[in-house]
Amino acid sequence: MMSSALMPRQTLFFLWAAFALAPAAGVAGPFPTPTPRPTVTPTPTPLKLKTPGDRTLILAADEHPTLGDHDRRYILHVPAAYDESRPAPVVIVLHGEGGTAKGAMYETGWTHQADRSGFLAVFPEGTAPDSSNPPRFLGDPQTWNDGSGRFFSGENRVDDIAFLKEILDDLKDRLTVDERRVFVVGFSNGGSLAFRAGIEMGARIAAIASVAGCLWVKSPKLYSPVSLLYVIGSEDPLAPVEGGRVRLPFGGVEVRPPASDVVAKWAEMLRCPAKPQRLRAPEGFGARRYGPGRSGSEVVFYVIDGMGHTWPGGRRLLPERVVGKTTDKIKANEVIWQFFRDHPKK
């Protein structure tokens, strides 16, 4: 056998490479492929919001399983006076059937009230049948699942209560929120969802206000006292004060209960005295108060003479022949905010 000293240099190199790269003893075949480390995508931390203004926030369905298969959106208005060192109240404003968050901002003017009073104003978007295109009042209207089973949202059991809860959780991650002062106000179909939210989210909501909404929840129970301010027009063609059959702009007919029955039911759930007290009000108003109820809760009921299916003191979005007259006899935002301010969670 040739000694290593007599081997050619090339032969020595190939022998060294064979030993160096050979598998360990007892292991046959090629080297096993290393198992790749799993890629971990951290859950993004919600962006802290400090600067005043409006911004659209998206709650992604894949990050919020309670939302179902579709992302949900809301517009947040942060007032100029917001100070992260001080907890801020929250007012959630729910648009009516066929409406949008931006439409509610324009129609009601709640952003201006938020700037004057220093609370966070939230404008959620409902659900339309075709989520791939912008919603339209006729043909693709956004609605809320208010417990009536009506509209696309009700027929498809959209969980709007879960959506509102996710909004509150998202706000807590982004801002300094006063959890004793969370309020919900809505118009029409949004006013009906405000009733449902007061029932199903009573532990997190201090008070609600409904303009021309209806209590559709069957066998409602208030486990936590939630005060109510209810406003309706005496000439509302879509939510008659006395109730009855209503022909909807989208087609179809529904039967509504009298507004006084809705108010009396809420007062009963709060254990208020059955007989209301008349309140002093300007000419053209009917005002009654039920209370006090549990934990100092109460119900206040306003009927505005001559007003149709519109936001009091706001802008009318639909023709008068469809919704009736608007009014400037009352600035609903001021009255509602005063009511909210007087009814924190106890």
Buried (B, 14 or more C-beta within 10 A) or exposed (E): EEEEEEEEEEEEEEEEEEEEEEEEEEEEEEEEEEEEEEEEEEEEEBEEBEEEEBEEBEBEBEEBEEBBEEBBBBBBBBBEBBEEEEBBBBBBBBBBBBBBBBBBBBBBBBBBBBBBBBBBBBBBBBBBBEBEEEBEBEEBBBBBBBBBEBBBBBEEEBBBBBBBBBBBBBBEEBBBBBBEBBBBBBBBBBBBBBBBBBBBBBEBBBBBBBBBBBBBBEEBEBEBBBBBBBBBBBBBBBBBBEBEEBEEBBEEEEEBBEBBBBBBBBBBBBBBEEEBEEEEBEEBBBBBBBBBBBBEBBBBBBBBEEBBBBBBBBEBBBEEEEBBBBBEBBBBBBBBBEBBBEBBBE
